[in-house]
Amino acid sequence: MVYAQEEAQESHRTMQVVNHIRSLIENGTLQPGDKIPPEREFARTLGISRASLRTGIGYLAAMGVMKVKHGVGTFVADGPPEFSRASLGFMGALHGYQTWQMFEARIIVESNIAALAAERGKEEHHAALAEEVAEMFAAVESPSDYLIHDVMFHRIVSQASGNPIMASLVETLTSALYDKRRKTVERAIDIRESAEMHREIYRAIRGHKPLEARKLMEEHLRMAQESQGMEKPQERRLRVKVVKAGAKE
């Protein structure tokens, strides 16, 4: 009960940040490319903790509304912001699903999207992917920042596929997983390896190698699922049996 109340309070504070920044953008106070106020000052204005502010900013960055530049600051993203509440709404709708199911869907959808991106991606997509990869390596010591760039990378790949329906599916899944992952990412131990894998995917897409891009994306997502301990229940039981059998020998 207490945990549920804390979750509800956290969600309320997150939406407080989202709605406040949304109003600043809608009334013209914040323009595309503008840098938001310093964290301490902004948190004081909203009357919330800096941790709650970072969570809200993280959501906005994952949705493509804000752009985080490691060591520089957080800015309002250029171009039309994806500011609909659809992403947050989808997260709520997906809470009834198992995480392994979402990963299974991602593997099927995103591996094929990566192949399409390698076939159809334009220079603007390649440049955006290169920037996110650079930001990933810059943020390997800051897991929460790294996670934002991870989400952005996958969004750009989906956009490069040229299929808005597929891109919407990716948006739904990655938004839901972001909500779960942000609570555990500080314990991640494979961030640099993950960054390396993203760089390889980027190179395959830039090199117009669809088969390689598909293979690398599938491998990356399977590794991510394994590292986060989110395997299908059946696979986990089978792994336990194999380990026990090996121990007996």
N, C-alpha and C positions, 0 to 999 in steps of 0.2 A: 504494500500500500504506500509506504513512504517513498519507495523507489519510483512508483508511478506518479506520485505528486511532484517529485523532483524533475521527472521527465517532462511533465506538463508545464512546470515553471520554466524550464530551459527552453521549451518550444515557444512559450509566450515571449521570452526575452529575445529569442532569435527573430521572431516575427516583428518585434518592436524595432529591431535594427533594420530589417528588410523594409518595413513600411516607412520608417523615417527617411531612409536613403531614397526610397522610391519617390516620396513627396518632394525631396530636394531636387531630384532630377526632373520631375514633372513640372515644378514651378520655375525651373530654370536656374535655381541656385547652384546646382552642379551641372556642368556641361561635359560632353564627351572629351576625354583627355585631361579633365581636372583631377588634381590630387586631393584626396580627402584629408581632413584635419588630422593632426597627430593623435595617436591612439588614446593617450591619457586625456587630452582635451575633449575628444569626441565621446569617450565613455562618460565623462563628467556631464556633458551636455545631455546625454540620454538618461543619466541616472542609473547606469548599470555598471557591472564590473568589466574590466578590460578583457577577461576571459570570455564573457558573454558577447562582447563586441567582436572579438576575434572569430567566434563561432558564426555570428551573423554575417560578417565579411566573408568568411569561408564559403557559406552558402551562396552568396551573391557572386563570388568569383567562380564557383563551380557552375553556376547558371550562366556565366558569360557576361554578367552585368558589370562586374568590377575586374580589373586587371592588376594582379600582384606582381611587382618587379622586385626580386630579391635584393635587399640592401638599398633600395631606392624609395619604395613606398607603394601605396595602393591608389589606383586611378580609376576613373569612370571609363569603361571600355568605349572605343570608337565604334561607330556604326550603330545600327538599330539594336537596342538592348533586348535580350530575351527575358523580359521582365514579367511575363505572365506568371500567375501562381500555379501554372500547370505542373511545373517540376515538383514543387512542394506538395501539391495535391496528389500527384502520382505516388510520391513516397508513402503517403498515408494509405493509399489503395493497395500498395504492394507489401505493406507490413505483414499481411497474412501469409505471404509466400515464404518458403524456406530459402535461405541464402544460396544453398547449392543449386536450387532450381534457377535462381537468377543467373548464377554463373554458367549453368548449362545453356541457358538462353543466350548469354553473351558470347559464349564460344561459338555457337551456331551462327549467330547474326554477325558478330564483329569480325570473325575470320573472313567471311565473304565480303563484308564491307571493305576490309583492308585490300582485298583483291581488286574491288571496283575502284578504290581510291588510287591504286597503282595504275589503273587503266585510264582514269578520268581526271585525276588530280591536276590542278593548275599551279602555276608558279606561286600564286598568292597562298595556296594551301601549303606548298612546300616551305615557303618562308615562315609561315605561322608555326608549322610543325618544328622547324629548326629552332625557332625562338623558344618554344615550350621545352624542347629537349635541353637547351642551354640552361633554362631556368631550373629544370629538374636537377641537373648536376650542381648548380649553385645552391640548391636547397637540400642537399643530401643530409645535412646536419640539422635540418628543421622539418621533421616528418609532416607536420600539419601543412606547411607551405608546399612541400613536395606533393602532397595529395591533391591540392588544388590544380597544380600543373599537370598531374597525371590525368585528372578528369578533363581538363581542357584539351589535352593531346587527343584523347579518344573522341571528343566532340568534333575536333577539326578533321580527324580521319573520316568520321561519319559524314561531315559536310562535303569532303572531297569525293565521296562516292557518287555524288550527283543525284542521290535518291532521297528526297525529303521524308518519305515514309520510313525508310530504314533509319535515317538520322533521328526521327522521333522515337523509335524503339530504343535506340542507344541512349537517348536522353532520359527516357523513363527508367531504364535499368541502372545507369550509372548514377543518377540522382538518388535512387533508393539505396544503392550500395554505399554511396558517399556518406549518407546519414549514419550507416552502421560503422563504416571504416574510420570515420573521424574520431570515434570513441576509443579505438584500439591502435591507431596508427603510431602512437608514440612508442609502442613496444616492437615496432617493425625492426628487423635486423638485416633485411635484404634490399635496402633502398638503392644502393649503388648498382647492384645487379639488375634491379628493375629498370634503372635509368639506362643502363647499357642495352637492355632489351628494347626499350623504346627507341633508342638511337638506331638499332638495327632495323626495326620496323620502318622508321622514317627513311632510311637509306633505300630500302626495298621499294617503298612507294615513290620516292624521288627518282629512282632508277627505272621506274615503270616495269617492275617485276611482280606481276600479280600472284603467281604461284608461290614465290618466296614470301611475299607479304602475307598471304593467307596462312602459310605454315608458321611463320614467326609470330603472328598475332595469336593463333591457337596455342602455341607453345607458351607464350607469355601469360595468357589467361589461365592456363592449366597450372603454371607455376605460381601465379598469384593466388589461385584458389587453394593450392596445397600449402603455401606459406602462411596463409591466414587461417589454416585449420578448418576450412569450410568444405570438406569433402562430402560426397553423398554418404548417407548413413551406411548403405550396403558396402561401399568401398572401404569405409573405416573399419567395419567389422571384419572384412576380408583381410585387411592389412594386419589387424590384431592377430588373426588366426595364423597368418604367415609368420609373423614375428615369434609367436609362441611355438610354432612348429620348428623354427630355426633354433630356438633356445633348447628344445628337447634334444635335437641332434648334437 
